[in-house]
Amino acid sequence: MCAKSTKGSREFWNFSPGFLLGNVVVALLVTFFICPSCFSDPKLIGGLVDDFVISFVLSTSLSYGGYLIEDFFDQRISWIQYPVKRLLLECICYLIYVFTISFTLIFVYSFIVRQSFTLANIPWKELVNWTKFPMRLSFIISFIFISRSFLMEWRKAAIEAEQLKTERFARQYQSLKDQLNPHFLFNSLNVLSNLVYENPDTSARFIRQLSRIYRYVLDVQQEELVSLERELDFAENYLALQKIRFEEGLEYDIHVDKNRPGSLPPLSLQLLLENAIKHNVASKQQPLRIEISLENGELIVQNNVQPKTSLPEESAGVGLANISKRYELLSEKRMAVLNAEGRFVVKLPLLAMT
């Protein structure tokens, strides 16, 4: 769809005071160009009235006609999609319009006002020559109209493209966050189903802890970023919840200043911690050790690697890929993943909350 003229633009061209004043200035300049010395001679200045009037009528006709042609093509041929076609057609139409209007006005002015000729001896060649100046003037006017029209449509297209890009990113980001809520709940209920049969008292504590954690999950669903402090509080609650389940099979250490400024995509730590627990053995004989620290503006989450011999059919494809994609949508910074020397390390850059 082609860009349309704005309301403010229409008001300017519909014979507003600004439009008329602009053409008065143009008419004065043209009249001065015709006879500069006449402006300094009181005897001659009166004779410029006719020249000023025809110059004003001509300027008004050319500029308003240019607006009408521009508005006509704005609604039919896009500068963005068909720039060459639009340029050629608009220029040709405007030049034809300028010649027709100029010739008509000059003919009427010379025949009626000046009475320079009669219908029996019309000086066609001279009349055509007198249109040369309006034709030259039309090049300037057409350049102004074409530049204005192109820039306005380009600006509108750029704004629309940016809005679409923002909306697309928002939809992608929301889709990624929507994966977390059911995924987290599904895993938690699986754990709870096992605890109910093993230890009813422990399962009761697990439910209370889960309710507090799930409240946080619901609170951050609509947020793009959350503070480091909130994510660390959640990590502590989450690990405490898992400690109920694994007891001595899980050890964790969080040594990060919570007052440190910075933000993270919500539930990033939950995905990493869940990923570590899902893929590694966590038993009294082989405890899983998780550490969270901060270094050079990056939150570092690491654990010892002791992979399970058999993994569930549903692997954690949501985890690392989800976090990585959200960083791509939110920032130029990227997360880093290292798996070497028996340690699995993920580095999450802290982001500034805008």
ChimeraX attribute file (.defattr): number of C-alpha atoms within 10 A of each C-alpha:
attribute: neighborCount
match mode: 1-to-1
recipient: residues
	/A:1	9
	/A:2	16
	/A:3	22
	/A:4	18
	/A:5	17
	/A:6	9
	/A:7	8
	/A:8	8
	/A:9	10
	/A:10	14
	/A:11	13
	/A:12	13
	/A:13	18
	/A:14	13
	/A:15	13
	/A:16	12
	/A:17	12
	/A:18	13
	/A:19	16
	/A:20	17
	/A:21	12
	/A:22	15
	/A:23	21
	/A:24	19
	/A:25	13
	/A:26	18
	/A:27	22
	/A:28	17
	/A:29	14
	/A:30	19
	/A:31	22
	/A:32	16
	/A:33	10
	/A:34	13
	/A:35	13
	/A:36	13
	/A:37	11
	/A:38	16
	/A:39	14
	/A:40	9
	/A:41	10
	/A:42	9
	/A:43	9
	/A:44	13
	/A:45	14
	/A:46	11
	/A:47	11
	/A:48	16
	/A:49	12
	/A:50	14
	/A:51	18
	/A:52	20
	/A:53	16
	/A:54	16
	/A:55	22
	/A:56	22
	/A:57	16
	/A:58	21
	/A:59	25
	/A:60	21
	/A:61	18
	/A:62	26
	/A:63	21
	/A:64	16
	/A:65	17
	/A:66	25
	/A:67	22
	/A:68	15
	/A:69	17
	/A:70	23
	/A:71	17
	/A:72	14
	/A:73	19
	/A:74	21
	/A:75	13
	/A:76	13
	/A:77	19
	/A:78	20
	/A:79	23
	/A:80	14
	/A:81	11
	/A:82	10
	/A:83	12
	/A:84	11
	/A:85	12
	/A:86	21
	/A:87	15
	/A:88	11
	/A:89	13
	/A:90	22
	/A:91	19
	/A:92	12
	/A:93	13
	/A:94	24
	/A:95	20
	/A:96	13
	/A:97	19
	/A:98	25
	/A:99	18
	/A:100	12
	/A:101	18
	/A:102	25
	/A:103	20
	/A:104	14
	/A:105	18
	/A:106	17
	/A:107	21
	/A:108	13
	/A:109	17
	/A:110	15
	/A:111	15
	/A:112	12
	/A:113	10
	/A:114	10
	/A:115	11
	/A:116	13
	/A:117	13
	/A:118	11
	/A:119	7
	/A:120	6
	/A:121	8
	/A:122	13
	/A:123	13
	/A:124	11
	/A:125	8
	/A:126	9
	/A:127	16
	/A:128	14
	/A:129	10
	/A:130	15
	/A:131	20
	/A:132	14
	/A:133	11
	/A:134	19
	/A:135	19
	/A:136	12
	/A:137	15
	/A:138	22
	/A:139	15
	/A:140	10
	/A:141	18
	/A:142	20
	/A:143	12
	/A:144	13
	/A:145	19
	/A:146	19
	/A:147	11
	/A:148	13
	/A:149	22
	/A:150	19
	/A:151	13
	/A:152	17
	/A:153	19
	/A:154	16
	/A:155	13
	/A:156	15
	/A:157	16
	/A:158	12
	/A:159	12
	/A:160	12
	/A:161	12
	/A:162	12
	/A:163	12
	/A:164	12
	/A:165	12
	/A:166	13
	/A:167	12
	/A:168	13
	/A:169	16
	/A:170	15
	/A:171	12
	/A:172	15
	/A:173	21
	/A:174	16
	/A:175	11
	/A:176	17
	/A:177	22
	/A:178	13
	/A:179	13
	/A:180	21
	/A:181	15
	/A:182	11
	/A:183	14
	/A:184	16
	/A:185	14
	/A:186	12
	/A:187	13
	/A:188	17
	/A:189	13
	/A:190	10
	/A:191	15
	/A:192	20
	/A:193	12
	/A:194	12
	/A:195	18
	/A:196	14
	/A:197	9
	/A:198	11
	/A:199	11
	/A:200	12
	/A:201	10
	/A:202	14
	/A:203	20
	/A:204	14
	/A:205	12
	/A:206	22
	/A:207	15
	/A:208	11
	/A:209	17
	/A:210	20
	/A:211	11
	/A:212	13
	/A:213	18
	/A:214	16
	/A:215	10
	/A:216	17
	/A:217	19
	/A:218	10
	/A:219	10
	/A:220	16
	/A:221	16
	/A:222	13
	/A:223	12
	/A:224	18
	/A:225	20
	/A:226	19
	/A:227	20
	/A:228	23
	/A:229	18
	/A:230	17
	/A:231	22
	/A:232	20
	/A:233	13
	/A:234	21
	/A:235	21
	/A:236	16
	/A:237	16
	/A:238	20
	/A:239	19
	/A:240	18
	/A:241	20
	/A:242	22
	/A:243	16
	/A:244	16
	/A:245	19
	/A:246	17
	/A:247	15
	/A:248	15
	/A:249	17
	/A:250	22
	/A:251	18
	/A:252	16
	/A:253	12
	/A:254	14
	/A:255	11
	/A:256	16
	/A:257	12
	/A:258	14
	/A:259	9
	/A:260	13
	/A:261	14
	/A:262	19
	/A:263	20
	/A:264	26
	/A:265	22
	/A:266	27
	/A:267	25
	/A:268	20
	/A:269	22
	/A:270	20
	/A:271	19
	/A:272	20
	/A:273	21
	/A:274	17
	/A:275	17
	/A:276	24
	/A:277	19
	/A:278	17
	/A:279	18
	/A:280	20
	/A:281	20
	/A:282	22
	/A:283	13
	/A:284	12
	/A:285	9
	/A:286	13
	/A:287	19
	/A:288	22
	/A:289	17
	/A:290	20
	/A:291	16
	/A:292	20
	/A:293	15
	/A:294	18
	/A:295	10
	/A:296	8
	/A:297	14
	/A:298	17
	/A:299	21
	/A:300	20
	/A:301	21
	/A:302	22
	/A:303	22
	/A:304	20
	/A:305	19
	/A:306	17
	/A:307	14
	/A:308	13
	/A:309	8
	/A:310	8
	/A:311	11
	/A:312	9
	/A:313	6
	/A:314	6
	/A:315	11
	/A:316	18
	/A:317	9
	/A:318	14
	/A:319	20
	/A:320	17
	/A:321	12
	/A:322	18
	/A:323	23
	/A:324	16
	/A:325	15
	/A:326	23
	/A:327	20
	/A:328	14
	/A:329	16
	/A:330	17
	/A:331	11
	/A:332	8
	/A:333	14
	/A:334	16
	/A:335	19
	/A:336	14
	/A:337	15
	/A:338	11
	/A:339	13
	/A:340	10
	/A:341	8
	/A:342	10
	/A:343	13
	/A:344	17
	/A:345	21
	/A:346	20
	/A:347	20
	/A:348	24
	/A:349	22
	/A:350	21
	/A:351	22
	/A:352	13
	/A:353	12
	/A:354	5
